């Protein structure tokens, strides 16, 4: 049986769209879960004939109760791999631990630089000459897990937040489907904080 992927979203879903546009990743996407009922990403999922549901954190008594509900949904749907695509929630061990080394996040900076909610703005405010994209495994800390891929994006002298973010997104939309394929094919081997990419056919 092929790998079943769930994508977690909160906003516009441009990275979700990149995954849905990838011919190898799209057939594996079985579920989209949004933390917001009005997230445009939900429309992208439905347009791609992918089951989309809303799991509103406000309907649960605390973070762990929400995460137990999320874990139940993922397990009931037979999900093998989870991908955050603009998912603006800090998750607890209740759900993260169930998908260790099977859960990716994408972040618009070169971690460990500029973690958190406003990395593009932070890079500009610090006068950084370069920033970029990081794809990493999700663990129990924010923007912290072992790094799978990174690519540098130069900061131009006339950049503002919108122009820099647009160039970062071009890289995100290319890298994330590639990382998703590698994980789905069992080609990512984690040793401590290092992630090794195995040759094709070497995965589980």
Secondary structure, DSSP 8 states (H G I E B T S, - for coil): ----EEEEESS--HHHHHHHHSTTTGGGEEEEEESSTT-THHHHHHHTT-EEEE--GGGSSSHHHHHHHHHHHHHHTT--EEEESS------HHHHGGGTTSEEEEESS-TTTT-SS-HHHHHHHTT-SEEEEEEEE--SSTT-S-EEEEEEEE--TT--HHHHHHHHHHHHHHHHHHHHHHHHTT-EEEETTEEEE--TT---
